[in-house]
């Protein structure tokens, strides 16, 4: 919205806007006599403007040529733009503001020297060379490979027998044992049975069959045998080692071959009248 203000020194009238009045607390500089004044205190009412125009139409002489030139009406403002007032006392007197010009703020020199690139955080310089990271990564991979080889040595030797001598050589300085795989999930026990001995009184004969369902040889497990009475209470619990239940002709150190089965048999000295049932399981 445009308003009209009059310079108290020369009575020159100017067209001002609300934004110009609010920018510097209403202080403006007259474009005719350079007088600085509060434009809000010298606004011209619409009635005064109409009276001035009527007075001019009646042929009354104008106060001066400047007053006639700067008298502003709605029609004259569209066809003959008048110079706007200056909005800051500190601005040079020869600086004029065009009607549609944008006033840029006065930025201090030290702020104009700062660029966006200066505000970005600088990347930290690293003193380490790339080859050092590569060496460190290679050492980690080597350690990981040795750990995998150590914990899977038994399965590796069983799957690839040609690697067994090499693994045994590597185990010597580490004092590790290169045994047979012990994967209990690959083994089952079946056909378990207990019978009285045909010739020896007070002796029971336990027999069963161990089966290896895996693709590699497995170590012989231990057999846990529990004899129970009529109330299903344990009266004898015995853990049988491979040398206890294997035939004398079978070498337990060779393990149970892949996809093979082996019979197990053991004699138990117990009163057969007390035994009415049993439970059996295998474990390492």
PAZAPA-4460 file (N, C-alpha, C; in steps of 0.05 Angstrom, whole numbers, plus 32768, in hexadecimal, padded with zeros to 4 digits):
% residues 284
    n_x    n_y    n_z   ca_x   ca_y   ca_z    c_x    c_y    c_z   seq   type   mol
   8011   7FE8   8000   8000   8000   8000   8012   8019   8000     1      X     A
   800C   802C   7FEE   801C   8044   7FEC   800F   805B   7FFC     2      X     A
   8020   806B   8009   8017   8082   8019   8026   809B   800F     3      X     A
   801C   80B2   8017   8028   80CC   800F   8032   80D9   8028     4      X     A
   804B   80E2   8027   8057   80F1   803C   8062   810B   8031     5      X     A
   8064   811F   8042   806D   8139   8039   8086   8141   8049     6      X     A
   809A   814B   803B   80B2   8154   8049   80AC   816E   8059     7      X     A
   80B2   816F   8073   80AC   8187   8082   80BD   819F   807B     8      X     A
   80D3   819A   806D   80E5   81B0   8066   80DD   81BE   804C     9      X     A
   80D6   81AE   8037   80D0   81BA   801E   80B4   81B3   8014    10      X     A
   80A4   81A4   8024   8089   819D   801F   8086   818C   8005    11      X     A
   809C   8180   7FFD   809A   816E   7FE6   808D   8154   7FEF    12      X     A
   807B   814A   7FDF   806C   8132   7FE5   8078   811A   7FD6    13      X     A
   8078   8103   7FE5   8084   80EB   7FDA   8071   80D4   7FDE    14      X     A
   8073   80C0   7FCD   8064   80A7   7FD1   8076   8093   7FDF    15      X     A
   806D   8088   7FF5   807C   8075   8005   806A   805C   800A    16      X     A
   8077   8046   8012   8069   802D   8017   806C   8026   8035    17      X     A
   805B   8013   803E   805D   8009   8059   8078   7FFD   805F    18      X     A
   8083   7FEF   804B   809E   7FE2   804F   80B3   7FF7   8054    19      X     A
   80B2   800D   8045   80C6   8022   8048   80C4   8030   8063    20      X     A
   80AB   8033   806C   80A7   803F   8086   80B1   802E   809D    21      X     A
   80AD   8014   809A   80B5   8001   80B0   80D3   7FFB   80AF    22      X     A
   80E1   8000   8099   80FD   7FF7   8096   810F   8006   80AA    23      X     A
   810C   8021   80AC   811E   8031   80BD   810E   8042   80D0    24      X     A
   80FA   8036   80DD   80E9   8044   80F0   80DD   805D   80E4    25      X     A
   80D7   805D   80CA   80C9   8073   80BD   80DA   808A   80B3    26      X     A
   80F5   8089   80B9   8106   809F   80B1   810D   809D   8094    27      X     A
   810A   80B4   8085   8110   80B5   8069   811F   80CF   8063    28      X     A
   812B   80D1   804C   8138   80E9   8043   812A   80F4   802B    29      X     A
   8125   810D   802B   8117   811B   8016   8129   811A   7FFD    30      X     A
   811D   8112   7FE6   812C   8112   7FCD   812F   812D   7FC1    31      X     A
   8123   8142   7FCD   8125   815D   7FC2   8139   816E   7FD1    32      X     A
   8137   816D   7FEC   8149   817F   7FFC   815B   816F   800F    33      X     A
   815B   8154   800E   816C   8143   801E   8165   8145   803C    34      X     A
   814F   814F   8043   8147   8151   805F   813E   8136   8069    35      X     A
   8147   812D   8080   813F   8114   808C   8129   8119   80A0    36      X     A
   8114   8109   809D   80FD   810D   80AF   80EE   80F3   80B2    37      X     A
   80DB   80F3   80C6   80CB   80DC   80CB   80B2   80DD   80B9    38      X     A
   80B1   80CB   80A6   809C   80CC   8092   8081   80C6   809E    39      X     A
   8081   80B6   80B4   8067   80AF   80C1   805A   80C7   80CE    40      X     A
   806A   80DB   80D6   805F   80F2   80E3   8055   8107   80D0    41      X     A
   805B   8103   80B6   8054   8117   80A2   8044   810B   808B    42      X     A
   8034   80F7   8091   8023   80EB   807D   800D   80FE   8075    43      X     A
   8006   80FE   805B   7FF2   8110   8051   7FD8   8100   804E    44      X     A
   7FC2   810A   805A   7FA8   80FC   8058   7F9D   80FE   803C    45      X     A
   7F8B   80EB   8037   7F7E   80EB   801D   7F6E   8104   8018    46      X     A
   7F61   810F   802E   7F51   8128   802A   7F63   813F   8022    47      X     A
   7F7B   8140   802E   7F8D   8156   8027   7F97   8153   800A    48      X     A
   7F9A   813A   8001   7FA2   8135   7FE6   7F8C   813E   7FD3    49      X     A
   7F73   8138   7FD9   7F5D   8141   7FC8   7F5B   815F   7FC7    50      X     A
   7F5F   816B   7FDF   7F5E   8189   7FDF   7F74   8195   7FCE    51      X     A
   7F8B   8189   7FD0   7FA1   8193   7FC0   7F9C   8191   7FA2    52      X     A
   7F90   817B   7F9A   7F8A   8176   7F7E   7F75   818A   7F74    53      X     A
   7F5F   818E   7F85   7F4A   81A0   7F7E   7F55   81BD   7F7C    54      X     A
   7F66   81C3   7F8F   7F72   81DE   7F8F   7F83   81E2   7F75    55      X     A
   7F90   81CC   7F6D   7FA0   81CE   7F55   7F8E   81D1   7F3C    56      X     A
   7F77   81C4   7F3C   7F65   81C6   7F25   7F58   81E1   7F23    57      X     A
   7F55   81EE   7F3A   7F49   8209   7F3A   7F5C   821E   7F30    58      X     A
   7F74   8216   7F2C   7F87   8229   7F21   7F98   8237   7F35    59      X     A
   7F97   822D   7F4E   7FA8   823A   7F62   7FC5   8235   7F5C    60      X     A
   7FD6   8249   7F60   7FF2   8246   7F59   8000   8233   7F6D    61      X     A
   8011   8223   7F62   801F   8210   7F73   8035   821E   7F83    62      X     A
   803D   8212   7F99   8052   821E   7FAA   806C   8221   7F9B    63      X     A
   8073   820C   7F8C   808C   820D   7F7C   808A   81F8   7F66    64      X     A
   809E   81FA   7F53   809E   81E7   7F3E   80A4   81CB   7F49    65      X     A
   80B4   81C9   7F5E   80BA   81AF   7F6A   80A2   81A3   7F76    66      X     A
   8092   81B3   7F84   8079   81A9   7F91   8066   819F   7F7C    67      X     A
   8064   81AE   7F65   8052   81A4   7F50   805C   818A   7F45    68      X     A
   8076   8188   7F42   8082   8170   7F35   807E   8158   7F47    69      X     A
   8080   815B   7F61   807F   8144   7F73   8064   813F   7F7F    70      X     A
   804F   814E   7F78   8035   8148   7F81   802D   812D   7F75    71      X     A
   8024   811B   7F87   801E   8100   7F7E   8001   80FA   7F80    72      X     A
   7FF6   80F0   7F6B   7FDB   80E5   7F6B   7FDC   80C9   7F60    73      X     A
   7FC6   80BB   7F63   7FC6   809F   7F5A   7FCB   809D   7F3C    74      X     A
   7FC1   80B1   7F2D   7FC4   80B0   7F10   7FE0   80B7   7F08    75      X     A
   7FEB   80CC   7F15   8006   80D5   7F0E   801B   80C1   7F16    76      X     A
   8016   80B2   7F2C   8029   809E   7F35   802D   8087   7F21    77      X     A
   8018   8082   7F11   801A   806C   7EFE   8028   8075   7EE4    78      X     A
   8025   808E   7EDD   8030   8098   7EC4   804B   80A5   7EC7    79      X     A
   804F   80B2   7EDF   8068   80C1   7EE4   8073   80B8   7EFF    80      X     A
   8082   80A3   7F01   808D   809B   7F1B   809E   80B0   7F27    81      X     A
   8099   80B4   7F41   80A9   80C8   7F50   80C0   80BB   7F5E    82      X     A
   80D5   80CA   7F63   80EC   80BE   7F71   80E5   80B7   7F8E    83      X     A
   80ED   809E   7F95   80E8   8096   7FB1   80FB   80A4   7FC4    84      X     A
   80F4   80A3   7FDD   8105   80AF   7FF1   811B   809C   7FF8    85      X     A
   8131   80A7   8004   8147   8097   800D   8141   808E   8029    86      X     A
   8148   8075   802F   813E   8068   8048   8153   8067   805E    87      X     A
   816A   8072   805B   817E   8070   8070   818E   8089   8071    88      X     A
   8192   8094   8089   81A0   80AD   808C   81BD   80AA   8084    89      X     A
   81C8   8093   8088   81E4   808F   8082   81EB   808C   8065    90      X     A
   81D6   8089   8053   81DB   8085   8037   81E5   809F   802A    91      X     A
   81F5   809E   8015   81FE   80B7   8008   81E7   80C6   7FFD    92      X     A
   81E8   80E1   7FFC   81D1   80F1   7FF2   81CC   80ED   7FD5    93      X     A
   81DF   80E5   7FC5   81DA   80E2   7FA9   81CF   80C6   7FA2    94      X     A
   81CB   80B5   7FB6   81C0   809A   7FB0   81A2   809C   7FAF    95      X     A
   8196   8095   7F99   8179   8096   7F95   816F   8079   7F92    96      X     A
   8157   8075   7F9B   814A   805A   7F9A   8134   805B   7F86    97      X     A
   8136   804A   7F72   8121   8048   7F5D   8108   803C   7F69    98      X     A
   80F1   803F   7F5D   80D8   8035   7F68   80D8   8017   7F6D    99      X     A
   80E3   8007   7F5A   80E3   7FEA   7F5D   80FD   7FDF   7F65   100      X     A
   8111   7FEF   7F6D   812B   7FE5   7F73   812C   7FD7   7F8F   101      X     A
   813B   7FC2   7F91   813F   7FB4   7FAA   8157   7FBE   7FB9   102      X     A
   8154   7FC5   7FD2   816B   7FD0   7FE2   8179   7FB9   7FEF   103      X     A
   8192   7FB5   7FE8   81A1   7F9F   7FF4   81AD   7FA9   800E   104      X     A
   81AD   7F97   8023   81B8   7FA0   803D   81D6   7FA5   803B   105      X     A
   81DF   7FB8   804B   81FB   7FBF   804C   820A   7FA9   805C   106      X     A
   8217   7F97   804E   8225   7F80   805B   8242   7F89   8061   107      X     A
   824B   7F85   8079   8267   7F8C   807F   827A   7F7D   806E   108      X     A
   8292   7F88   806B   82A6   7F7C   8059   82AE   7F61   8063   109      X     A
   82B1   7F5E   807D   82BB   7F44   8087   82A7   7F2E   8083   110      X     A
   828D   7F35   8080   8279   7F20   807A   8279   7F1A   805C   111      X     A
   827D   7F2E   804B   827E   7F29   802E   8295   7F18   8026   112      X     A
   82AA   7F17   8036   82C1   7F07   802F   82BE   7EEA   8035   113      X     A
   82A9   7EE3   8044   82A4   7EC7   804C   8294   7EB9   8037   114      X     A
   829E   7EA3   802D   828F   7E93   8019   8284   7E7A   8025   115      X     A
   8272   7E6D   8017   8267   7E54   8021   827C   7E3E   8025   116      X     A
   8290   7E3E   8013   82A5   7E2A   8015   82B5   7E2D   802F   117      X     A
   82B7   7E46   8039   82C6   7E4A   8052   82B7   7E3E   8069   118      X     A
   829C   7E3C   8068   828D   7E32   807E   828C   7E14   807F   119      X     A
   8293   7E07   8069   8292   7DE9   8069   82A9   7DDE   807A   120      X     A
   82A4   7DC9   8089   82BA   7DBD   8099   82CF   7DB1   8087   121      X     A
   82E7   7DB7   808E   82FD   7DAC   807E   8302   7D8F   8085   122      X     A
   8308   7D7F   8071   830E   7D63   8076   8328   7D60   8084   123      X     A
   8328   7D4E   8098   8340   7D4A   80A8   8355   7D3B   8098   124      X     A
   836C   7D46   8098   8382   7D39   808A   838B   7D20   8099   125      X     A
   838E   7D0B   808B   8397   7CF2   8097   83B4   7CEE   8090   126      X     A
   83C3   7CE7   80A5   83DF   7CE3   80A1   83E6   7CC7   8099   127      X     A
   83D2   7CB4   809D   83D8   7C98   8096   83D7   7C94   8078   128      X     A
   83E7   7C84   806E   83E8   7C7E   8052   83D4   7C68   804B   129      X     A
   83CA   7C68   8032   83B7   7C53   802A   83C2   7C37   802D   130      X     A
   83DC   7C33   8028   83E7   7C18   802A   83E6   7C0D   8046   131      X     A
   83E5   7C1F   805A   83E4   7C16   8076   83C9   7C09   807C   132      X     A
   83B3   7C15   8071   8399   7C09   8074   8397   7BEF   8066   133      X     A
   83A3   7BED   804E   83A3   7BD4   803F   83B1   7BBE   804E   134      X     A
   83C8   7BC5   805B   83D7   7BB1   806A   83C7   7BA8   8083   135      X     A
   83BA   7BBB   8090   83AA   7BB4   80A7   8393   7BA2   80A0   136      X     A
   8386   7BA7   8089   8370   7B96   8080   837A   7B7A   8079   137      X     A
   8391   7B78   806C   839C   7B5E   8065   83A2   7B4E   807E   138      X     A
   83AC   7B5B   8093   83B2   7B4D   80AC   8399   7B42   80B9   139      X     A
   8384   7B52   80B9   836A   7B49   80C4   835F   7B32   80B5   140      X     A
   8360   7B32   809A   8357   7B1C   808A   8367   7B02   8090   141      X     A
   8381   7B06   8093   8392   7AEF   809A   838B   7AE2   80B4   142      X     A
   8387   7AF3   80C9   837F   7AE9   80E3   8364   7ADB   80E2   143      X     A
   8351   7AE7   80D3   8337   7ADA   80D0   8339   7ABF   80C3   144      X     A
   834A   7ABD   80AE   834D   7AA4   80A0   835A   7A8F   80B2   145      X     A
   836D   7A97   80C3   837A   7A84   80D5   8367   7A7A   80EA   146      X     A
   8355   7A8C   80F4   8341   7A83   8108   832E   7A6F   80FC   147      X     A
   8325   7A75   80E3   8313   7A62   80D6   8320   7A47   80D2   148      X     A
   8339   7A48   80CA   8348   7A2F   80C5   834C   7A1F   80DF   149      X     A
   8350   7A2E   80F6   8354   7A20   810F   833B   7A12   8119   150      X     A
   8325   7A1F   8118   830C   7A14   8123   82FF   79FF   8110   151      X     A
   8306   7A00   80F6   82FA   79EC   80E4   830F   79D8   80DA   152      X     A
   8324   79D5   80E9   833A   79C3   80E0   8332   79A6   80DF   153      X     A
   8321   799D   80F2   8319   7981   80F2   8307   797B   80DA   154      X     A
   82F3   798C   80D5   82E2   7987   80BE   82F1   7989   80A4   155      X     A
   8304   799C   80A2   8314   799F   808A   8325   7986   8085   156      X     A
   8331   797C   809B   8342   7964   8097   8331   794B   8090   157      X     A
   8319   794A   809A   8307   7933   8094   82FD   7935   8077   158      X     A
   82F7   794D   806E   82EC   7951   8053   8302   794F   803E   159      X     A
   831A   7958   8045   8330   7957   8032   8348   794A   8040   160      X     A
   8349   7930   803F   835F   7922   804D   837B   792A   8045   161      X     A
   837E   7934   802C   8399   793D   8024   83A3   7955   8033   162      X     A
   8392   7963   8041   839B   797A   8050   83A2   7973   806D   163      X     A
   839C   795A   8075   83A1   7952   8091   83BE   7955   8099   164      X     A
   83D2   794C   8089   83EE   7950   8091   83F6   796D   8095   165      X     A
   83EC   797E   8084   83F2   799B   8086   83E6   79A6   80A0   166      X     A
   83CD   799F   80A5   83C0   79A9   80BD   83CD   799E   80D7   167      X     A
   83D7   7986   80D6   83E5   797B   80ED   83FF   798A   80F2   168      X     A
   840C   7992   80DD   8425   79A1   80E0   841F   79BD   80EC   169      X     A
   840A   79C9   80E3   8403   79E3   80EE   83F9   79E2   810B   170      X     A
   83EE   79CB   8113   83E4   79C8   812E   83FA   79C4   8143   171      X     A
   8411   79BB   813A   8426   79B5   814E   842F   79CD   815D   172      X     A
   8436   79E4   8151   843E   79FB   8161   8427   7A07   8172   173      X     A
   840F   7A01   816A   83F8   7A0C   8179   83EE   79F8   818E   174      X     A
   83F9   79E1   818F   83F2   79CC   81A2   83D4   79C5   81A0   175      X     A
   83C9   79C5   8188   83AD   79BE   8183   83AC   79A1   8179   176      X     A
   8395   7996   817D   8390   797A   8175   8380   7979   815C   177      X     A
   8388   7969   8149   837A   7966   8130   836A   794C   8132   178      X     A
   8352   794D   813E   8341   7936   8141   832D   7932   812B   179      X     A
   8319   7922   8131   8304   791D   811D   82ED   792F   8123   180      X     A
   82DD   7934   810E   82C5   7945   8112   82B2   7939   8127   181      X     A
   82A5   794A   8136   8292   7941   814A   8278   7950   8146   182      X     A
   826A   7949   8131   8250   7955   812B   823A   7940   8133   183      X     A
   8230   7945   814B   821D   7932   8156   8203   7930   8146   184      X     A
   81FD   7946   8137   81E4   7945   8127   81E6   7932   8110   185      X     A
   81FE   792A   8108   8202   7917   80F2   8200   78FA   80FB   186      X     A
   81FD   78F5   8115   81FD   78DA   8120   81E2   78D3   812C   187      X     A
   81DA   78BA   812A   81C3   78AF   8138   81C9   7894   8143   188      X     A
   81BA   788C   8158   81BC   7871   8163   81A2   7863   8160   189      X     A
   81A2   784B   8157   818A   783D   8150   818C   781F   8158   190      X     A
   8175   7812   8159   8174   77F5   815F   8180   77F0   817B   191      X     A
   817C   7802   818E   8186   77FE   81A9   8175   77E9   81B7   192      X     A
   8182   77D6   81C5   8174   77C0   81D2   8184   77B6   81EA   193      X     A
   8176   77AB   81FE   8183   779F   8215   8177   7783   8219   194      X     A
   8189   776F   821B   8180   7753   821E   8191   7747   8235   195      X     A
   8185   7732   8241   8194   7723   8255   81AA   7712   8247   196      X     A
   81C0   770F   8254   81D6   76FF   8249   81CD   76E2   8249   197      X     A
   81D3   76D3   8234   81CA   76B8   8232   81D7   76A5   8246   198      X     A
   81F0   76AA   824D   81FE   7697   825E   8206   76A3   8279   199      X     A
   8207   76BC   827B   8210   76C9   8294   81F9   76D6   82A2   200      X     A
   81F5   76CE   82BA   81DF   76D8   82CA   81E6   76F3   82D6   201      X     A
   81D3   7706   82D7   81D7   7721   82E1   81E6   7733   82CE   202      X     A
   81E7   772B   82B5   81F5   773B   82A0   81E1   7742   828A   203      X     A
   81E0   775C   8283   81CF   7765   826D   81E0   776D   8255   204      X     A
   81D6   7769   823E   81E4   776F   8225   81D6   7786   8217   205      X     A
   81E4   779D   8215   81DA   77B4   8207   81E6   77B4   81EB   206      X     A
   81D5   77B8   81D7   81DE   77BA   81BB   81CF   77D0   81AD   207      X     A
   81DD   77DC   819A   81D1   77F1   8189   81E2   77F5   8170   208      X     A
   81D9   7807   815F   81E7   780D   8146   81EA   782B   8144   209      X     A
   8203   7834   813F   8209   7850   813A   820A   7855   811C   210      X     A
   81FE   786B   8113   81FD   7871   80F6   8207   788E   80F2   211      X     A
   8219   7890   80DE   8223   78AB   80D6   8216   78B3   80BC   212      X     A
   8206   78C8   80BD   81F7   78D2   80A6   8206   78E8   8097   213      X     A
   821D   78F0   80A1   822C   7906   8095   823D   78FD   807D   214      X     A
   8249   7911   8070   825A   790C   8059   8277   7909   8060   215      X     A
   827E   790D   807A   829A   790A   8083   829A   78F7   809B   216      X     A
   82B1   78ED   80A1   82B5   78DB   80B8   82AF   78EB   80D2   217      X     A
   82A4   78DD   80E6   829D   78E9   80FF   82AA   78D9   8116   218      X     A
   82B2   78E7   812B   82BD   78DA   8142   82A7   78CA   8150   219      X     A
   82AE   78B3   815B   829A   78A3   816A   8291   78B2   8183   220      X     A
   8277   78B2   8187   826D   78C1   819F   826D   78AF   81B8   221      X     A
   8266   78BB   81CE   8261   78AB   81E6   8243   78A4   81E8   222      X     A
   823D   788D   81F3   8222   7884   81F5   821A   7886   8213   223      X     A
   8205   7895   8218   81FA   7898   8233   81E3   7885   8237   224      X     A
   81E6   7872   8248   81D2   785D   824C   81C7   785F   8268   225      X     A
   81AD   7860   826B   819F   7861   8285   818B   784B   8287   226      X     A
   818F   783A   829C   817C   7823   82A1   8168   782D   82B6   227      X     A
   814E   7826   82B1   8139   782E   82C2   8129   7817   82CD   228      X     A
   811A   781B   82E3   8109   7807   82EF   80EC   780A   82E6   229      X     A
   80DA   77FD   82F3   80BD   77FE   82EB   80B2   781A   82EE   230      X     A
   80BC   7829   8301   80B3   7845   8305   80C1   7859   82F3   231      X     A
   80D0   784F   82E0   80E0   785F   82CD   80F5   7870   82DD   232      X     A
   80FF   7865   82F3   8113   7872   8302   812F   7867   82FA   233      X     A
   8143   7877   82F7   815D   786C   82F0   816A   785C   8307   234      X     A
   8173   7845   8300   8181   7834   8313   819E   7830   830B   235      X     A
   81A4   7838   82F2   81C0   7836   82E9   81C4   7849   82D2   236      X     A
   81D8   785A   82D4   81DF   786D   82BE   81FC   7869   82B8   237      X     A
   8202   7864   829E   821D   785E   8297   8224   786C   827C   238      X     A
   823C   7878   827B   8245   7885   8263   825A   7872   8256   239      X     A
   8254   786A   823D   8265   7857   822F   8277   7865   821B   240      X     A
   8291   7861   821E   82A4   786D   820C   82A6   785B   81F3   241      X     A
   82B2   7865   81DD   82B4   7855   81C5   82C2   783A   81CA   242      X     A
   82D7   783A   81DA   82E5   7821   81DF   82D5   780E   81F0   243      X     A
   82BF   7817   81FC   82AE   7806   820C   829A   77F7   81FB   244      X     A
   8290   7803   81E6   827B   77F6   81D7   8283   77ED   81BB   245      X     A
   829B   77F5   81B1   82A4   77EC   8197   82B2   77D0   8198   246      X     A
   82AF   77C1   8183   82BE   77A8   8182   82DC   77AC   8183   247      X     A
   82EB   7798   818B   8308   779B   818E   8315   779F   8173   248      X     A
   8308   7797   815E   8314   779A   8143   8311   77B6   8137   249      X     A
   8302   77C7   8144   82FC   77E2   813A   830E   77F7   8148   250      X     A
   831D   7806   8138   832E   781B   8143   831D   7835   8146   251      X     A
   8318   783E   815E   8307   7855   8163   8314   786F   8158   252      X     A
   832E   7870   8156   833B   7888   814C   8336   788E   812F   253      X     A
   832D   787A   8120   8327   787F   8104   830C   788C   8100   254      X     A
   82FB   788A   8114   82E1   7897   8112   82CD   7886   8102   255      X     A
   82B4   788F   8103   829F   7882   80F4   829D   788E   80D8   256      X     A
   82A2   787D   80C4   82A3   7887   80A8   8289   7894   80A0   257      X     A
   828B   78A4   808B   8273   78B2   8081   825F   789E   8076   258      X     A
   8246   78A3   807C   822F   7893   8072   8233   7875   8079   259      X     A
   823E   7870   8090   8243   7854   809A   8236   7851   80B5   260      X     A
   8234   7838   80BE   8229   7831   80D8   823B   781D   80E6   261      X     A
   8239   781E   8101   824A   780C   8111   823A   7802   8128   262      X     A
   823C   77E8   812D   822D   77DB   8143   823C   77E0   815D   263      X     A
   822D   77E3   8173   8238   77E7   818D   822C   77D2   81A0   264      X     A
   823D   77C8   81B2   8234   77B3   81C4   8245   77B5   81DE   265      X     A
   8236   77B1   81F5   8244   77B3   820F   8235   77A1   8223   266      X     A
   8244   7796   8235   8238   7785   824B   8236   7795   8264   267      X     A
   821F   7792   8271   8219   77A2   828A   8213   778E   82A0   268      X     A
   8221   7791   82B6   821C   777F   82CD   8208   778C   82E0   269      X     A
   81EF   7783   82E0   81DA   778E   82F1   81C4   7779   82F4   270      X     A
   81B5   777B   8309   819F   7769   830E   818A   776E   82F9   271      X     A
   8186   775B   82E8   8174   7760   82D2   8157   7762   82DB   272      X     A
   8151   7757   82F4   8135   7758   82FE   812D   7775   8304   273      X     A
   8140   7787   830A   813A   77A2   8310   8136   77B4   82F8   274      X     A
   8141   77AB   82E1   8141   77BB   82C9   8128   77B5   82B8   275      X     A
   8118   77C9   82B3   8101   77C6   82A2   8101   77D8   828A   276      X     A
   8114   77EB   8288   8116   77FD   8271   8131   780B   8271   277      X     A
   8135   781B   825C   814E   7829   8259   814A   7841   8247   278      X     A
   815D   7853   8249   815E   786B   8237   817B   786D   822D   279      X     A
   817E   7876   8214   8198   7877   8207   819B   7891   81F8   280      X     A
   81B3   789C   81F8   81B8   78B5   81E9   81D6   78B5   81E2   281      X     A
   81DD   78C6   81CF   81F9   78C8   81C7   8202   78E6   81CB   282      X     A
   821B   78EA   81D1   8226   7904   81D5   8244   7904   81D2   283      X     A
   8250   791C   81CF   826D   791E   81CE   8277   792B   81E9   284      X     A
***
